[in-house]
Amino acid sequence: MAHALASATPTYLSAATYGVIGSGRKELTPRLVTDFAAVLGIDARDLAALSGVILREVPPPPTPEATDTADLLWEARRLSSEQARHVSELAGSTRGDSRDAHLMEMPGL
């Protein structure tokens, strides 16, 4: 989730920070609700209502990058871990991106 949000939204937090937010030890902010909603492909107002976060203003529409990320995550939902790893490696080699090498070493990826 940290990588998806960092590449598709203005938010860049560590995976550990998202864990702290998920466990309720750190506040879920309106900005994060808006970013999560964009990457998950759902309306930010719906997610805010479900999470109890008050959005003080109408959120802007998601960026094309966030919409593409949501579409990609939805389509990838049935991939096995090996298939997902292969797609990640292929995407990294296509971009010439060396950071995918360290992503493969992370547990759960």
N, C-alpha and C positions, 0 to 999 in steps of 0.2 A: 504494500500500500504506500509506503514511503516513497518508493521509486515512481509509482504511477502519479502520485500527487505532485512530486517534485518536477516531473516532466510535463504535466498537463495543467498545472495551476500555479499561482504565485507562491504557494506554501512549500517550504522546504524544512521538514523536521526529521529527526532521526527515527528509525523504527522503534527504538526504545521509548521515545517520547509518545508515539502513538499507543504503545502498550500501556503507558501510565495513564493516558487519556481514557483508553478502553477500560481500565480497571477502576476508573472514577477517582483517581488520586490527583488528577489535573483537570481543570475546567475545559469543557467542550465549548469553544467560542463560536459566535455566529459566522466568522470567516471560515472556520473548519467545517461547519455544517454545510455552508455553501460549496466549499471545495469537495467535500465527500459526495454531496448530492450530484455535482457535475460529473465526477468520475464514475459514480455508480449509475448515472443516467436516470435519476429521479428528480422530482421537483424539490427544490430547497425548502419551500414552505412546508411540504409534507414531512420531510426529514426533521425540520425544526419542531414541528408539532409532535412527532413521535419521540423526539429526544428531550423535549421540554425547554429548548433553547428559544429565546425570543429574538426574532430578526427585526431590528428597528427600522429597516428600510427594505424595499422590494429588492431582492437580489438581481444582479444583472444576468442576462442569459449566459449559459456556459460558452466558453471559447470553443472554436473548432477543434483544438487539440484535446480538450476535455471530452467533447462529444465523441471524437474518434477513439479516445482511450476507453470510454464507456462501452462503445460498440465492440472494440477489440476484446475487452474483458468478458463481455457477454458471450461472444463467439468462442472464446477460449475455455469456457467453463467445463467443457466435457473432455478436455485434453488430459491425458495421464501426465504424471510428473515427468516422465521421460520425454514425452512429446513436447511438453512446455519447455523443458530444458533445450531440446533441439531447436525449437522456434526461437528461443532467446539467443542461442549461439549463432543461428543463421542470421538473425537481425543484427547482432553485434558485428559479425564478419562483413555483412553487407554495408554497414555504416563505417566499418573500419574502426570500431569503438573497442578499445582495450579494457574498458571498465567492466564489460560483461565477464571477464575472467574472474574477477573477485566476487561477482554476484553468484557465480556457480558454487563458490565455497561457503556461501551463507546457508545455514540450516533452513530447510523449508522451501528453498528455491530450486 
